[in-house]
Amino acid sequence: MTLVLNHRYMSKYGLDDKKLFLFGRSLGAIPAAHLAVQPTVSEQFSGVIFESGAFFLKETSVARQMATMMPGGEQLYAMVPEATNTFEQLAAIKLPMLIIHGTADSIVPYGQAEKAHNQARNSSSKKLVPITGGDHNDLMVTYQQQYFSSIGEFLEGATN
């Protein structure tokens, strides 16, 4: 999920002077990263939050499973390049960045969060929050204390 608010909408609801953040969850990490490097968009935001981000589609369990379902699929899978340029975009993000990811994510391996964190070398500040035992779809509910406190700390730090 990624949300972008245009200026007219923001003004209508009194949000034009508020601190806003980009948020990308799962596949929403790809458009959030893309938006975070667009100069006219990124200057409207105070930071970007990625939750269980699928930054590299080829490394998701779904993509790997699909490759095994067709004859010669594994060989083709190895030859196909990554479908997005999210890796390069992560390096260009200058906004403060929070990455929250479960260490037991069965859909998007936790290693993607580590790669994304390492790649985000131009972020003004970055933090990786590994949620031990967290899976892809249970962070907000099962690990709500750690989840919401890490977001709260990030929001507070990014707006000061």
C-alpha positions, -999 to +999 in steps of 0.1 A: +000+000+000+013+034-009-005+067-004+002+100-021-019+130-013-021+159-038-020+195-026-057+201-033-067+172-012-043+181+015-057+217+016-093+205+016-087+185+048-063+209+065-032+188+059-012+212+038+010+223+067+013+189+084+043+166+083+036+137+060+054+104+054+055+080+026+046+044+036+051+013+016+041-021+027+050-053+009+048-046-029+040-010-019+076-006-011+084-003-048+062+027-056+071+043-023+108+041-031+101+054-066+082+084-052+109+091-025+134+099-052+112+122-073+122+158-063+087+173-066+073+145-045+100+139-019+102+175-008+066+172+004+075+144+028+094+142+061+105+105+057+096+071+043+086+039+061+089+005+046+071-025+062+078-060+050+090-044+018+093-065-013+122-045-028+134-073-050+106-093-067+128-122-078+136-130-042+100-134-030+087-168-023+059-164-048+083-157-077+105-187-068+074-210-066+061-198-099+095-207-116+093-243-104+058-247-119+069-247-155+093-268-175+127-251-176+113-224-153+142-225-129+168-219-156+147-191-171+142-176-136+180-175-132+184-155-165+155-130-160+167-097-145+151-080-116+119-063-128+123-031-109+152-007-103+143-003-066+178-012-055+192+018-073+164+040-060+171+030-024+206+045-028+192+078-041+167+083-012+178+112+010+148+112+033+149+097+067+140+060+064+126+033+087+125-003+076+104-027+097+106-064+088+099-097+104+128-121+107+105-151+099+088-135+069+076-164+047+069-142+016+096-116+015+129-129+031+143-108+059+175-105+040+158-080+016+154-056+045+191-059+053+200-053+017+177-023+015+191-008+047+227-013+035+219+002+001+202+033+015+236+050+020+223+086+011+194+086+036+198+114+061+191+088+088+180+052+085+170+025+109+162-012+104+139-027+130+140-065+128+109-080+145+121-114+158+097-142+148+075-118+128+060-131+096+048-110+066+013-102+077+014-102+115+037-074+126+010-048+133-011-071+155+011-097+170+041-074+176+022-042+181+042-028+210+075-030+190+059-021+157+041+011+169+069+023+193+095+021+165+072+041+142+065+066+169+102+071+176+109+075+139+081+100+134+093+120+164+129+120+153+122+128+116+100+158+124+124+174+149 
